[in-house]
Amino acid sequence: MKIGRRKSGDVIDRRGASPTGLGGGGGMGLPIGVGGGGIGIVILVIFLGLQLFGGGGGGGGGFGDIFNQFPGAAVAPQGEQGIPAEADPDRDMVEFLGFVTTDVNDNWEQYFAQTNQEYQRVPLVLFEGQTQTACGVGSEATGPFYCPGDQMAYLDIDFFNELHRRFGAPGDFAAAYVVAHEVGHHIQTLTGISARVRSESQQSSGDANDLSVRQELQADCFAGVWGYSAKQRDLLEEGDLEEALTAATAIGDDRIQAQAGQDVNPETWTHGSGEQRVKWFKRGFDTGDPNQCDTFSVDNP
């Protein structure tokens, strides 16, 4: 993927900083992840049917008209404390993630402006090991995630090494897909979709997994909407789309369960199969229209 040289103001770098206050829990919504985390043994917990990631945040609103209302306001980013660029072994990746985060935010800001709504930009927080969030302690073991309580996305860069080594999904556009997916959860918070998912999941616990899958697939579709924009602006290079699709396939619940030596059981899925994730990313990528991302109104997403 081609990147520009502008500096991103949408990244908060906490790497190298000592985490503080990790004993507390935010209680302001659960983290929502991309689904491919699980560095080490925690992968078995995340993908074997336990509902670790749920909705939260945002106001009301229905599933059909995605851009109907945008309640809520983002918490102001904290000061950056990261590793000096000249001493940073991941400098290139940090610059790339900064460019992507800014570009995805810019893209959604334009969409919101078209409906005369103000977009609240979401920062990407880079951390090592653990970090405090409004949703509680964020850990590298959960993989990338979005916290609706503070409206921030969180990422340990080592996740991409894991994505390459364990899941066979290398490439810069695979990383871009992950970032765009987490921003997709921010869109769900702003439009009230996450709050609706959590409410309906609480009212009918038997539907919680299905609603979680639909929420994750919609975030994949929103990531594809940004991918369409990037393609239209000639930011993509040969093989970029394939990198994203490989990543989407690799972190499908079916692939994760099979890799962990478990029976593939759709009833326990919380993120969707690789085929479903590819399908919805491509829908967004092919149409560039977020209103084509209504995963909640179809019988079989």
DOVO-51343 format. One record per residue (C-alpha): residue number from 0; x, y, z. Coordinates in nm, 3 decimals. Example, Ala and Ser with C-alpha at 12.3 -4.5 7.8 and 13.67 -1.06 7.14 Angstrom:
BEGIN
<lumdren><nr>0</nr><x>1.230</x><y>-0.450</y><z>0.780</z></lumdren>
<lumdren><nr>1</nr><x>1.367</x><y>-0.106</y><z>0.714</z></lumdren>
This chain:
BEGIN
<lumdren><nr>0</nr><x>0.000</x><y>0.000</y><z>0.000</z></lumdren>
<lumdren><nr>1</nr><x>0.123</x><y>0.346</y><z>-0.085</z></lumdren>
<lumdren><nr>2</nr><x>0.141</x><y>0.591</y><z>0.202</z></lumdren>
<lumdren><nr>3</nr><x>0.188</x><y>0.965</y><z>0.220</z></lumdren>
<lumdren><nr>4</nr><x>0.432</x><y>1.154</y><z>0.436</z></lumdren>
<lumdren><nr>5</nr><x>0.188</x><y>1.344</y><z>0.655</z></lumdren>
<lumdren><nr>6</nr><x>0.228</x><y>1.290</y><z>1.028</z></lumdren>
<lumdren><nr>7</nr><x>-0.064</x><y>1.131</y><z>1.205</z></lumdren>
<lumdren><nr>8</nr><x>-0.221</x><y>1.302</y><z>1.501</z></lumdren>
<lumdren><nr>9</nr><x>-0.449</x><y>1.003</y><z>1.553</z></lumdren>
<lumdren><nr>10</nr><x>-0.196</x><y>0.773</y><z>1.721</z></lumdren>
<lumdren><nr>11</nr><x>-0.124</x><y>0.764</y><z>2.094</z></lumdren>
<lumdren><nr>12</nr><x>0.203</x><y>0.579</y><z>2.156</z></lumdren>
<lumdren><nr>13</nr><x>0.220</x><y>0.422</y><z>2.501</z></lumdren>
<lumdren><nr>14</nr><x>0.498</x><y>0.178</y><z>2.417</z></lumdren>
<lumdren><nr>15</nr><x>0.786</x><y>0.199</y><z>2.657</z></lumdren>
<lumdren><nr>16</nr><x>0.567</x><y>0.359</y><z>2.924</z></lumdren>
<lumdren><nr>17</nr><x>0.504</x><y>0.179</y><z>3.254</z></lumdren>
<lumdren><nr>18</nr><x>0.134</x><y>0.086</y><z>3.273</z></lumdren>
<lumdren><nr>19</nr><x>-0.040</x><y>0.241</y><z>3.572</z></lumdren>
<lumdren><nr>20</nr><x>-0.362</x><y>0.164</y><z>3.749</z></lumdren>
<lumdren><nr>21</nr><x>-0.397</x><y>-0.181</y><z>3.594</z></lumdren>
<lumdren><nr>22</nr><x>-0.591</x><y>-0.314</y><z>3.887</z></lumdren>
<lumdren><nr>23</nr><x>-0.912</x><y>-0.129</y><z>3.804</z></lumdren>
<lumdren><nr>24</nr><x>-1.195</x><y>-0.203</y><z>3.566</z></lumdren>
<lumdren><nr>25</nr><x>-1.375</x><y>0.059</y><z>3.365</z></lumdren>
<lumdren><nr>26</nr><x>-1.723</x><y>-0.088</y><z>3.349</z></lumdren>
<lumdren><nr>27</nr><x>-1.806</x><y>0.131</y><z>3.049</z></lumdren>
<lumdren><nr>28</nr><x>-1.867</x><y>-0.136</y><z>2.788</z></lumdren>
<lumdren><nr>29</nr><x>-1.666</x><y>-0.441</y><z>2.691</z></lumdren>
<lumdren><nr>30</nr><x>-1.383</x><y>-0.431</y><z>2.438</z></lumdren>
<lumdren><nr>31</nr><x>-1.466</x><y>-0.533</y><z>2.083</z></lumdren>
<lumdren><nr>32</nr><x>-1.187</x><y>-0.709</y><z>1.897</z></lumdren>
<lumdren><nr>33</nr><x>-1.092</x><y>-0.794</y><z>1.543</z></lumdren>
<lumdren><nr>34</nr><x>-1.108</x><y>-1.161</y><z>1.630</z></lumdren>
<lumdren><nr>35</nr><x>-0.757</x><y>-1.261</y><z>1.541</z></lumdren>
<lumdren><nr>36</nr><x>-0.584</x><y>-1.188</y><z>1.869</z></lumdren>
<lumdren><nr>37</nr><x>-0.519</x><y>-1.454</y><z>2.122</z></lumdren>
<lumdren><nr>38</nr><x>-0.141</x><y>-1.443</y><z>2.137</z></lumdren>
<lumdren><nr>39</nr><x>-0.044</x><y>-1.764</y><z>2.316</z></lumdren>
<lumdren><nr>40</nr><x>-0.289</x><y>-1.982</y><z>2.504</z></lumdren>
<lumdren><nr>41</nr><x>-0.556</x><y>-1.715</y><z>2.538</z></lumdren>
<lumdren><nr>42</nr><x>-0.649</x><y>-1.792</y><z>2.178</z></lumdren>
<lumdren><nr>43</nr><x>-0.829</x><y>-2.100</y><z>2.312</z></lumdren>
<lumdren><nr>44</nr><x>-1.043</x><y>-1.886</y><z>2.540</z></lumdren>
<lumdren><nr>45</nr><x>-1.138</x><y>-1.624</y><z>2.286</z></lumdren>
<lumdren><nr>46</nr><x>-1.254</x><y>-1.856</y><z>2.012</z></lumdren>
<lumdren><nr>47</nr><x>-1.418</x><y>-2.145</y><z>2.192</z></lumdren>
<lumdren><nr>48</nr><x>-1.754</x><y>-1.984</y><z>2.239</z></lumdren>
<lumdren><nr>49</nr><x>-1.696</x><y>-1.753</y><z>2.535</z></lumdren>
<lumdren><nr>50</nr><x>-1.848</x><y>-1.411</y><z>2.483</z></lumdren>
<lumdren><nr>51</nr><x>-1.549</x><y>-1.193</y><z>2.566</z></lumdren>
<lumdren><nr>52</nr><x>-1.629</x><y>-0.915</y><z>2.322</z></lumdren>
<lumdren><nr>53</nr><x>-1.961</x><y>-0.733</y><z>2.336</z></lumdren>
<lumdren><nr>54</nr><x>-2.127</x><y>-0.413</y><z>2.229</z></lumdren>
<lumdren><nr>55</nr><x>-2.148</x><y>-0.096</y><z>2.430</z></lumdren>
<lumdren><nr>56</nr><x>-2.145</x><y>0.279</y><z>2.420</z></lumdren>
<lumdren><nr>57</nr><x>-2.335</x><y>0.508</y><z>2.192</z></lumdren>
<lumdren><nr>58</nr><x>-2.698</x><y>0.598</y><z>2.200</z></lumdren>
<lumdren><nr>59</nr><x>-3.011</x><y>0.456</y><z>2.044</z></lumdren>
<lumdren><nr>60</nr><x>-3.083</x><y>0.396</y><z>1.680</z></lumdren>
<lumdren><nr>61</nr><x>-3.179</x><y>0.110</y><z>1.454</z></lumdren>
<lumdren><nr>62</nr><x>-2.980</x><y>-0.126</y><z>1.236</z></lumdren>
<lumdren><nr>63</nr><x>-3.132</x><y>-0.035</y><z>0.903</z></lumdren>
<lumdren><nr>64</nr><x>-3.048</x><y>0.334</y><z>0.859</z></lumdren>
<lumdren><nr>65</nr><x>-2.683</x><y>0.334</y><z>0.957</z></lumdren>
<lumdren><nr>66</nr><x>-2.636</x><y>0.708</y><z>0.936</z></lumdren>
<lumdren><nr>67</nr><x>-2.950</x><y>0.809</y><z>1.120</z></lumdren>
<lumdren><nr>68</nr><x>-2.795</x><y>0.956</y><z>1.434</z></lumdren>
<lumdren><nr>69</nr><x>-2.454</x><y>0.993</y><z>1.592</z></lumdren>
<lumdren><nr>70</nr><x>-2.468</x><y>1.040</y><z>1.971</z></lumdren>
<lumdren><nr>71</nr><x>-2.168</x><y>1.054</y><z>2.202</z></lumdren>
<lumdren><nr>72</nr><x>-1.835</x><y>1.231</y><z>2.208</z></lumdren>
<lumdren><nr>73</nr><x>-1.485</x><y>1.091</y><z>2.215</z></lumdren>
<lumdren><nr>74</nr><x>-1.257</x><y>1.130</y><z>2.514</z></lumdren>
<lumdren><nr>75</nr><x>-0.964</x><y>1.358</y><z>2.434</z></lumdren>
<lumdren><nr>76</nr><x>-0.643</x><y>1.165</y><z>2.360</z></lumdren>
<lumdren><nr>77</nr><x>-0.379</x><y>1.149</y><z>2.629</z></lumdren>
<lumdren><nr>78</nr><x>-0.025</x><y>1.269</y><z>2.569</z></lumdren>
<lumdren><nr>79</nr><x>0.208</x><y>1.046</y><z>2.371</z></lumdren>
<lumdren><nr>80</nr><x>0.487</x><y>0.878</y><z>2.564</z></lumdren>
<lumdren><nr>81</nr><x>0.628</x><y>0.640</y><z>2.307</z></lumdren>
<lumdren><nr>82</nr><x>0.970</x><y>0.526</y><z>2.195</z></lumdren>
<lumdren><nr>83</nr><x>1.186</x><y>0.788</y><z>2.021</z></lumdren>
<lumdren><nr>84</nr><x>1.173</x><y>0.734</y><z>1.644</z></lumdren>
<lumdren><nr>85</nr><x>1.549</x><y>0.700</y><z>1.608</z></lumdren>
<lumdren><nr>86</nr><x>1.550</x><y>0.414</y><z>1.862</z></lumdren>
<lumdren><nr>87</nr><x>1.230</x><y>0.245</y><z>1.749</z></lumdren>
<lumdren><nr>88</nr><x>1.274</x><y>-0.095</y><z>1.578</z></lumdren>
<lumdren><nr>89</nr><x>0.912</x><y>-0.072</y><z>1.461</z></lumdren>
<lumdren><nr>90</nr><x>0.941</x><y>0.281</y><z>1.325</z></lumdren>
<lumdren><nr>91</nr><x>0.822</x><y>0.191</y><z>0.974</z></lumdren>
<lumdren><nr>92</nr><x>0.519</x><y>0.004</y><z>1.107</z></lumdren>
<lumdren><nr>93</nr><x>0.431</x><y>0.287</y><z>1.344</z></lumdren>
<lumdren><nr>94</nr><x>0.445</x><y>0.539</y><z>1.060</z></lumdren>
<lumdren><nr>95</nr><x>0.233</x><y>0.309</y><z>0.844</z></lumdren>
<lumdren><nr>96</nr><x>-0.029</x><y>0.259</y><z>1.117</z></lumdren>
<lumdren><nr>97</nr><x>-0.036</x><y>0.634</y><z>1.173</z></lumdren>
<lumdren><nr>98</nr><x>-0.102</x><y>0.701</y><z>0.806</z></lumdren>
<lumdren><nr>99</nr><x>-0.376</x><y>0.436</y><z>0.787</z></lumdren>
<lumdren><nr>100</nr><x>-0.550</x><y>0.553</y><z>1.105</z></lumdren>
<lumdren><nr>101</nr><x>-0.555</x><y>0.911</y><z>0.984</z></lumdren>
<lumdren><nr>102</nr><x>-0.673</x><y>0.809</y><z>0.639</z></lumdren>
<lumdren><nr>103</nr><x>-0.955</x><y>0.591</y><z>0.773</z></lumdren>
<lumdren><nr>104</nr><x>-1.067</x><y>0.871</y><z>1.006</z></lumdren>
<lumdren><nr>105</nr><x>-1.054</x><y>1.122</y><z>0.721</z></lumdren>
<lumdren><nr>106</nr><x>-1.264</x><y>0.892</y><z>0.506</z></lumdren>
<lumdren><nr>107</nr><x>-1.537</x><y>0.851</y><z>0.768</z></lumdren>
<lumdren><nr>108</nr><x>-1.529</x><y>1.220</y><z>0.848</z></lumdren>
<lumdren><nr>109</nr><x>-1.620</x><y>1.287</y><z>0.486</z></lumdren>
<lumdren><nr>110</nr><x>-1.907</x><y>1.036</y><z>0.496</z></lumdren>
<lumdren><nr>111</nr><x>-2.047</x><y>1.190</y><z>0.811</z></lumdren>
<lumdren><nr>112</nr><x>-2.018</x><y>1.540</y><z>0.665</z></lumdren>
<lumdren><nr>113</nr><x>-2.235</x><y>1.429</y><z>0.373</z></lumdren>
<lumdren><nr>114</nr><x>-2.518</x><y>1.377</y><z>0.623</z></lumdren>
<lumdren><nr>115</nr><x>-2.443</x><y>1.705</y><z>0.804</z></lumdren>
<lumdren><nr>116</nr><x>-2.314</x><y>1.520</y><z>1.108</z></lumdren>
<lumdren><nr>117</nr><x>-1.996</x><y>1.574</y><z>1.304</z></lumdren>
<lumdren><nr>118</nr><x>-1.756</x><y>1.282</y><z>1.318</z></lumdren>
<lumdren><nr>119</nr><x>-1.560</x><y>1.209</y><z>1.636</z></lumdren>
<lumdren><nr>120</nr><x>-1.216</x><y>1.086</y><z>1.534</z></lumdren>
<lumdren><nr>121</nr><x>-1.092</x><y>0.768</y><z>1.699</z></lumdren>
<lumdren><nr>122</nr><x>-0.728</x><y>0.744</y><z>1.809</z></lumdren>
<lumdren><nr>123</nr><x>-0.522</x><y>0.427</y><z>1.780</z></lumdren>
<lumdren><nr>124</nr><x>-0.335</x><y>0.353</y><z>2.103</z></lumdren>
<lumdren><nr>125</nr><x>-0.013</x><y>0.155</y><z>2.063</z></lumdren>
<lumdren><nr>126</nr><x>0.098</x><y>-0.035</y><z>2.372</z></lumdren>
<lumdren><nr>127</nr><x>0.320</x><y>-0.320</y><z>2.487</z></lumdren>
<lumdren><nr>128</nr><x>0.192</x><y>-0.599</y><z>2.710</z></lumdren>
<lumdren><nr>129</nr><x>-0.088</x><y>-0.424</y><z>2.897</z></lumdren>
<lumdren><nr>130</nr><x>-0.254</x><y>-0.086</y><z>2.914</z></lumdren>
<lumdren><nr>131</nr><x>-0.539</x><y>0.073</y><z>3.106</z></lumdren>
<lumdren><nr>132</nr><x>-0.863</x><y>0.145</y><z>2.920</z></lumdren>
<lumdren><nr>133</nr><x>-1.213</x><y>0.255</y><z>3.016</z></lumdren>
<lumdren><nr>134</nr><x>-1.313</x><y>-0.108</y><z>2.954</z></lumdren>
<lumdren><nr>135</nr><x>-1.057</x><y>-0.240</y><z>3.204</z></lumdren>
<lumdren><nr>136</nr><x>-0.707</x><y>-0.372</y><z>3.145</z></lumdren>
<lumdren><nr>137</nr><x>-0.618</x><y>-0.418</y><z>2.780</z></lumdren>
<lumdren><nr>138</nr><x>-0.375</x><y>-0.699</y><z>2.707</z></lumdren>
<lumdren><nr>139</nr><x>-0.171</x><y>-0.816</y><z>2.410</z></lumdren>
<lumdren><nr>140</nr><x>-0.347</x><y>-1.150</y><z>2.454</z></lumdren>
<lumdren><nr>141</nr><x>-0.679</x><y>-1.010</y><z>2.331</z></lumdren>
<lumdren><nr>142</nr><x>-0.533</x><y>-0.885</y><z>2.006</z></lumdren>
<lumdren><nr>143</nr><x>-0.644</x><y>-0.550</y><z>1.861</z></lumdren>
<lumdren><nr>144</nr><x>-0.964</x><y>-0.418</y><z>2.018</z></lumdren>
<lumdren><nr>145</nr><x>-1.189</x><y>-0.114</y><z>2.044</z></lumdren>
<lumdren><nr>146</nr><x>-1.317</x><y>0.020</y><z>2.376</z></lumdren>
<lumdren><nr>147</nr><x>-1.653</x><y>0.198</y><z>2.345</z></lumdren>
<lumdren><nr>148</nr><x>-1.610</x><y>0.346</y><z>2.694</z></lumdren>
<lumdren><nr>149</nr><x>-1.328</x><y>0.578</y><z>2.587</z></lumdren>
<lumdren><nr>150</nr><x>-1.384</x><y>0.547</y><z>2.211</z></lumdren>
<lumdren><nr>151</nr><x>-1.027</x><y>0.440</y><z>2.139</z></lumdren>
<lumdren><nr>152</nr><x>-0.878</x><y>0.151</y><z>1.944</z></lumdren>
<lumdren><nr>153</nr><x>-0.590</x><y>-0.042</y><z>2.100</z></lumdren>
<lumdren><nr>154</nr><x>-0.311</x><y>-0.244</y><z>1.940</z></lumdren>
<lumdren><nr>155</nr><x>0.009</x><y>-0.422</y><z>2.038</z></lumdren>
<lumdren><nr>156</nr><x>0.227</x><y>-0.420</y><z>1.726</z></lumdren>
<lumdren><nr>157</nr><x>0.347</x><y>-0.774</y><z>1.798</z></lumdren>
<lumdren><nr>158</nr><x>0.002</x><y>-0.888</y><z>1.688</z></lumdren>
<lumdren><nr>159</nr><x>0.110</x><y>-0.852</y><z>1.327</z></lumdren>
<lumdren><nr>160</nr><x>0.402</x><y>-1.088</y><z>1.384</z></lumdren>
<lumdren><nr>161</nr><x>0.150</x><y>-1.334</y><z>1.527</z></lumdren>
<lumdren><nr>162</nr><x>-0.082</x><y>-1.278</y><z>1.233</z></lumdren>
<lumdren><nr>163</nr><x>0.205</x><y>-1.367</y><z>1.000</z></lumdren>
<lumdren><nr>164</nr><x>0.357</x><y>-1.658</y><z>1.194</z></lumdren>
<lumdren><nr>165</nr><x>0.051</x><y>-1.830</y><z>1.335</z></lumdren>
<lumdren><nr>166</nr><x>-0.214</x><y>-1.742</y><z>1.079</z></lumdren>
<lumdren><nr>167</nr><x>-0.011</x><y>-1.708</y><z>0.758</z></lumdren>
<lumdren><nr>168</nr><x>-0.145</x><y>-1.361</y><z>0.682</z></lumdren>
<lumdren><nr>169</nr><x>0.144</x><y>-1.119</y><z>0.622</z></lumdren>
<lumdren><nr>170</nr><x>0.139</x><y>-0.785</y><z>0.444</z></lumdren>
<lumdren><nr>171</nr><x>0.082</x><y>-0.419</y><z>0.511</z></lumdren>
<lumdren><nr>172</nr><x>-0.274</x><y>-0.418</y><z>0.381</z></lumdren>
<lumdren><nr>173</nr><x>-0.358</x><y>-0.701</y><z>0.620</z></lumdren>
<lumdren><nr>174</nr><x>-0.250</x><y>-0.462</y><z>0.896</z></lumdren>
<lumdren><nr>175</nr><x>-0.454</x><y>-0.182</y><z>0.738</z></lumdren>
<lumdren><nr>176</nr><x>-0.761</x><y>-0.409</y><z>0.733</z></lumdren>
<lumdren><nr>177</nr><x>-0.721</x><y>-0.470</y><z>1.107</z></lumdren>
<lumdren><nr>178</nr><x>-0.708</x><y>-0.097</y><z>1.183</z></lumdren>
<lumdren><nr>179</nr><x>-1.005</x><y>-0.023</y><z>0.956</z></lumdren>
<lumdren><nr>180</nr><x>-1.203</x><y>-0.301</y><z>1.125</z></lumdren>
<lumdren><nr>181</nr><x>-1.149</x><y>-0.145</y><z>1.469</z></lumdren>
<lumdren><nr>182</nr><x>-1.255</x><y>0.196</y><z>1.337</z></lumdren>
<lumdren><nr>183</nr><x>-1.563</x><y>0.015</y><z>1.206</z></lumdren>
<lumdren><nr>184</nr><x>-1.654</x><y>-0.063</y><z>1.567</z></lumdren>
<lumdren><nr>185</nr><x>-1.622</x><y>0.309</y><z>1.640</z></lumdren>
<lumdren><nr>186</nr><x>-1.876</x><y>0.378</y><z>1.365</z></lumdren>
<lumdren><nr>187</nr><x>-2.107</x><y>0.129</y><z>1.534</z></lumdren>
<lumdren><nr>188</nr><x>-2.068</x><y>0.313</y><z>1.863</z></lumdren>
<lumdren><nr>189</nr><x>-2.137</x><y>0.653</y><z>1.710</z></lumdren>
<lumdren><nr>190</nr><x>-2.446</x><y>0.530</y><z>1.526</z></lumdren>
<lumdren><nr>191</nr><x>-2.590</x><y>0.347</y><z>1.828</z></lumdren>
<lumdren><nr>192</nr><x>-2.552</x><y>0.001</y><z>1.675</z></lumdren>
<lumdren><nr>193</nr><x>-2.323</x><y>-0.127</y><z>1.952</z></lumdren>
<lumdren><nr>194</nr><x>-2.567</x><y>-0.015</y><z>2.222</z></lumdren>
<lumdren><nr>195</nr><x>-2.852</x><y>-0.186</y><z>2.039</z></lumdren>
<lumdren><nr>196</nr><x>-2.653</x><y>-0.508</y><z>2.009</z></lumdren>
<lumdren><nr>197</nr><x>-2.574</x><y>-0.508</y><z>2.379</z></lumdren>
<lumdren><nr>198</nr><x>-2.934</x><y>-0.434</y><z>2.475</z></lumdren>
<lumdren><nr>199</nr><x>-3.076</x><y>-0.709</y><z>2.257</z></lumdren>
<lumdren><nr>200</nr><x>-2.809</x><y>-0.954</y><z>2.373</z></lumdren>
<lumdren><nr>201</nr><x>-2.906</x><y>-0.887</y><z>2.735</z></lumdren>
<lumdren><nr>202</nr><x>-3.275</x><y>-0.929</y><z>2.659</z></lumdren>
<lumdren><nr>203</nr><x>-3.219</x><y>-1.257</y><z>2.473</z></lumdren>
<lumdren><nr>204</nr><x>-2.897</x><y>-1.428</y><z>2.573</z></lumdren>
<lumdren><nr>205</nr><x>-2.962</x><y>-1.704</y><z>2.321</z></lumdren>
<lumdren><nr>206</nr><x>-2.916</x><y>-1.450</y><z>2.041</z></lumdren>
<lumdren><nr>207</nr><x>-2.594</x><y>-1.301</y><z>2.181</z></lumdren>
<lumdren><nr>208</nr><x>-2.353</x><y>-1.501</y><z>1.966</z></lumdren>
<lumdren><nr>209</nr><x>-2.549</x><y>-1.438</y><z>1.648</z></lumdren>
<lumdren><nr>210</nr><x>-2.564</x><y>-1.066</y><z>1.719</z></lumdren>
<lumdren><nr>211</nr><x>-2.191</x><y>-1.061</y><z>1.793</z></lumdren>
<lumdren><nr>212</nr><x>-2.117</x><y>-1.230</y><z>1.461</z></lumdren>
<lumdren><nr>213</nr><x>-2.333</x><y>-0.979</y><z>1.274</z></lumdren>
<lumdren><nr>214</nr><x>-2.163</x><y>-0.691</y><z>1.454</z></lumdren>
<lumdren><nr>215</nr><x>-1.816</x><y>-0.820</y><z>1.362</z></lumdren>
<lumdren><nr>216</nr><x>-1.912</x><y>-0.883</y><z>1.000</z></lumdren>
<lumdren><nr>217</nr><x>-2.049</x><y>-0.531</y><z>0.975</z></lumdren>
<lumdren><nr>218</nr><x>-1.716</x><y>-0.395</y><z>1.102</z></lumdren>
<lumdren><nr>219</nr><x>-1.548</x><y>-0.600</y><z>0.828</z></lumdren>
<lumdren><nr>220</nr><x>-1.781</x><y>-0.444</y><z>0.574</z></lumdren>
<lumdren><nr>221</nr><x>-1.703</x><y>-0.095</y><z>0.706</z></lumdren>
<lumdren><nr>222</nr><x>-1.333</x><y>-0.180</y><z>0.668</z></lumdren>
<lumdren><nr>223</nr><x>-1.405</x><y>-0.269</y><z>0.307</z></lumdren>
<lumdren><nr>224</nr><x>-1.578</x><y>0.067</y><z>0.253</z></lumdren>
<lumdren><nr>225</nr><x>-1.252</x><y>0.237</y><z>0.344</z></lumdren>
<lumdren><nr>226</nr><x>-1.064</x><y>-0.006</y><z>0.118</z></lumdren>
<lumdren><nr>227</nr><x>-1.284</x><y>0.105</y><z>-0.172</z></lumdren>
<lumdren><nr>228</nr><x>-1.190</x><y>0.465</y><z>-0.102</z></lumdren>
<lumdren><nr>229</nr><x>-0.821</x><y>0.378</y><z>-0.087</z></lumdren>
<lumdren><nr>230</nr><x>-0.849</x><y>0.198</y><z>-0.420</z></lumdren>
<lumdren><nr>231</nr><x>-1.025</x><y>0.493</y><z>-0.582</z></lumdren>
<lumdren><nr>232</nr><x>-0.741</x><y>0.718</y><z>-0.470</z></lumdren>
<lumdren><nr>233</nr><x>-0.481</x><y>0.483</y><z>-0.614</z></lumdren>
<lumdren><nr>234</nr><x>-0.332</x><y>0.395</y><z>-0.276</z></lumdren>
<lumdren><nr>235</nr><x>-0.345</x><y>0.020</y><z>-0.331</z></lumdren>
<lumdren><nr>236</nr><x>-0.074</x><y>-0.190</y><z>-0.490</z></lumdren>
<lumdren><nr>237</nr><x>-0.086</x><y>-0.527</y><z>-0.659</z></lumdren>
<lumdren><nr>238</nr><x>-0.166</x><y>-0.798</y><z>-0.405</z></lumdren>
<lumdren><nr>239</nr><x>-0.307</x><y>-0.565</y><z>-0.139</z></lumdren>
<lumdren><nr>240</nr><x>-0.664</x><y>-0.691</y><z>-0.165</z></lumdren>
<lumdren><nr>241</nr><x>-0.544</x><y>-1.050</y><z>-0.145</z></lumdren>
<lumdren><nr>242</nr><x>-0.356</x><y>-0.968</y><z>0.176</z></lumdren>
<lumdren><nr>243</nr><x>-0.674</x><y>-0.838</y><z>0.338</z></lumdren>
<lumdren><nr>244</nr><x>-0.878</x><y>-1.137</y><z>0.223</z></lumdren>
<lumdren><nr>245</nr><x>-0.613</x><y>-1.378</y><z>0.348</z></lumdren>
<lumdren><nr>246</nr><x>-0.621</x><y>-1.210</y><z>0.688</z></lumdren>
<lumdren><nr>247</nr><x>-1.003</x><y>-1.216</y><z>0.698</z></lumdren>
<lumdren><nr>248</nr><x>-1.001</x><y>-1.588</y><z>0.617</z></lumdren>
<lumdren><nr>249</nr><x>-0.726</x><y>-1.666</y><z>0.866</z></lumdren>
<lumdren><nr>250</nr><x>-0.905</x><y>-1.508</y><z>1.164</z></lumdren>
<lumdren><nr>251</nr><x>-1.243</x><y>-1.663</y><z>1.093</z></lumdren>
<lumdren><nr>252</nr><x>-1.385</x><y>-1.859</y><z>1.384</z></lumdren>
<lumdren><nr>253</nr><x>-1.386</x><y>-2.181</y><z>1.181</z></lumdren>
<lumdren><nr>254</nr><x>-1.014</x><y>-2.154</y><z>1.103</z></lumdren>
<lumdren><nr>255</nr><x>-0.929</x><y>-2.067</y><z>1.462</z></lumdren>
<lumdren><nr>256</nr><x>-1.127</x><y>-2.359</y><z>1.604</z></lumdren>
<lumdren><nr>257</nr><x>-0.976</x><y>-2.604</y><z>1.357</z></lumdren>
<lumdren><nr>258</nr><x>-0.624</x><y>-2.478</y><z>1.426</z></lumdren>
<lumdren><nr>259</nr><x>-0.683</x><y>-2.520</y><z>1.799</z></lumdren>
<lumdren><nr>260</nr><x>-0.783</x><y>-2.884</y><z>1.743</z></lumdren>
<lumdren><nr>261</nr><x>-1.147</x><y>-2.820</y><z>1.826</z></lumdren>
<lumdren><nr>262</nr><x>-1.462</x><y>-2.919</y><z>1.643</z></lumdren>
<lumdren><nr>263</nr><x>-1.585</x><y>-2.643</y><z>1.414</z></lumdren>
<lumdren><nr>264</nr><x>-1.911</x><y>-2.536</y><z>1.577</z></lumdren>
<lumdren><nr>265</nr><x>-2.095</x><y>-2.238</y><z>1.424</z></lumdren>
<lumdren><nr>266</nr><x>-2.317</x><y>-2.205</y><z>1.732</z></lumdren>
<lumdren><nr>267</nr><x>-2.018</x><y>-2.091</y><z>1.936</z></lumdren>
<lumdren><nr>268</nr><x>-1.889</x><y>-1.837</y><z>1.686</z></lumdren>
<lumdren><nr>269</nr><x>-1.867</x><y>-1.472</y><z>1.788</z></lumdren>
<lumdren><nr>270</nr><x>-1.690</x><y>-1.327</y><z>1.481</z></lumdren>
<lumdren><nr>271</nr><x>-1.802</x><y>-1.536</y><z>1.185</z></lumdren>
<lumdren><nr>272</nr><x>-1.633</x><y>-1.782</y><z>0.952</z></lumdren>
<lumdren><nr>273</nr><x>-1.350</x><y>-1.686</y><z>0.722</z></lumdren>
<lumdren><nr>274</nr><x>-1.589</x><y>-1.711</y><z>0.428</z></lumdren>
<lumdren><nr>275</nr><x>-1.835</x><y>-1.474</y><z>0.594</z></lumdren>
<lumdren><nr>276</nr><x>-1.565</x><y>-1.224</y><z>0.682</z></lumdren>
<lumdren><nr>277</nr><x>-1.435</x><y>-1.223</y><z>0.325</z></lumdren>
<lumdren><nr>278</nr><x>-1.789</x><y>-1.185</y><z>0.190</z></lumdren>
<lumdren><nr>279</nr><x>-1.868</x><y>-0.877</y><z>0.396</z></lumdren>
<lumdren><nr>280</nr><x>-1.530</x><y>-0.711</y><z>0.352</z></lumdren>
<lumdren><nr>281</nr><x>-1.572</x><y>-0.754</y><z>-0.023</z></lumdren>
<lumdren><nr>282</nr><x>-1.923</x><y>-0.611</y><z>-0.013</z></lumdren>
<lumdren><nr>283</nr><x>-1.787</x><y>-0.292</y><z>0.138</z></lumdren>
<lumdren><nr>284</nr><x>-1.483</x><y>-0.295</y><z>-0.090</z></lumdren>
<lumdren><nr>285</nr><x>-1.691</x><y>-0.348</y><z>-0.406</z></lumdren>
<lumdren><nr>286</nr><x>-1.962</x><y>-0.092</y><z>-0.329</z></lumdren>
<lumdren><nr>287</nr><x>-1.794</x><y>0.174</y><z>-0.116</z></lumdren>
<lumdren><nr>288</nr><x>-2.137</x><y>0.225</y><z>0.042</z></lumdren>
<lumdren><nr>289</nr><x>-2.172</x><y>0.180</y><z>0.422</z></lumdren>
<lumdren><nr>290</nr><x>-2.547</x><y>0.140</y><z>0.380</z></lumdren>
<lumdren><nr>291</nr><x>-2.475</x><y>-0.191</y><z>0.207</z></lumdren>
<lumdren><nr>292</nr><x>-2.328</x><y>-0.315</y><z>0.536</z></lumdren>
<lumdren><nr>293</nr><x>-2.656</x><y>-0.397</y><z>0.712</z></lumdren>
<lumdren><nr>294</nr><x>-2.569</x><y>-0.744</y><z>0.839</z></lumdren>
<lumdren><nr>295</nr><x>-2.862</x><y>-0.739</y><z>1.081</z></lumdren>
<lumdren><nr>296</nr><x>-3.142</x><y>-0.750</y><z>0.824</z></lumdren>
<lumdren><nr>297</nr><x>-3.033</x><y>-1.059</y><z>0.629</z></lumdren>
<lumdren><nr>298</nr><x>-3.126</x><y>-1.414</y><z>0.720</z></lumdren>
<lumdren><nr>299</nr><x>-2.783</x><y>-1.568</y><z>0.674</z></lumdren>
<lumdren><nr>300</nr><x>-2.500</x><y>-1.317</y><z>0.697</z></lumdren>
